[in-house]
Amino acid sequence: MQTVIRQDVTVNISPDLRISVGKDIVSEAELESAILAQAKNDPEAVVMLRADKSVPYEKVVMVMDIAYRNKLKMIAATNPK
């Protein structure tokens, strides 16, 4: 039996709307390609979105749409502070 390591992708959106994929700050235009590069075409990859509660909903939906279009699983979390 071979162990498969899933390629999870962490996307953070800060209160000042800076977007990072992993440790890299990216623009909205670069976001989808950065997510796909991190996922490395792993069908089991999970996009973990962390967003401050002050982030506009449309920014969260933008990340959800990218995950949906690329058939990636999605987990969203907010910082309630």
N, C-alpha and C positions, 0 to 999 in steps of 0.2 A: 504494500500500500504506500502510495506517495502522498506526502503532505503538500497541500496547495496553500500558498500564502496569498491572501486576498489583498488587493491594492486599494485601501481606503483613501479617500481624498477629503481633506479638511478645507472648507471654505469659511473664512471669517469676514464679516462685514462690521466694521467698527462704527461707533457713533458719528464719526466725521466722514463716513461712507467710503473709507479706504477698504479695498477688497484684497484679500490675500488668499492664495491657494498654497497650502502647506506654509512654507516660510517666505514665499515670494509675493511681493505686492504686484498686482496686475490691474490693468484698466478693464473697463467693461468690455471693450473690443477684444481684449486678449483672454477673457475669462473662459470661454468655451474651449479654446485650444489648450489652455493651461490645465483645465479639468481633465480633458481627454489624455493629455500627456502623462498626468499623474496616474490615471486609471490604467493606462497601457493596454487598452482594449480587453481588460479583464471583465468578463460578463458578471462576475460576482462582486465587482467593486461597489462600494457604498460611498455616496457623497454625504459628508457630515457637515451641515451648515450651522454655523454659530453666528447669531446676529443679536446686537443690542436691541432692546425693546423700542428704542427711538428710531431705528432704521425703518424707512418707509416700506410698506408692504410690497410695493411693486419691485423693490430690489430683491426681496426674498423670492417672489414669484419668478423673477428673471432666472435665478439659480435653479429653481424647481423645473422650469421649462427646459433648461439645458439638460438636466438629468433625465427628464421624460423623453426628450427628443433622441437621446443617446441610449435609452433603455438602461439607465443606471438606477440603482436603488437610492433612496434619499432618506436622510434623518435630519430633522430640523430642531434646533434648540435655541432658546433665547436667554439672555441674561436679564433677570427680573429687576436688577438694581437700577 
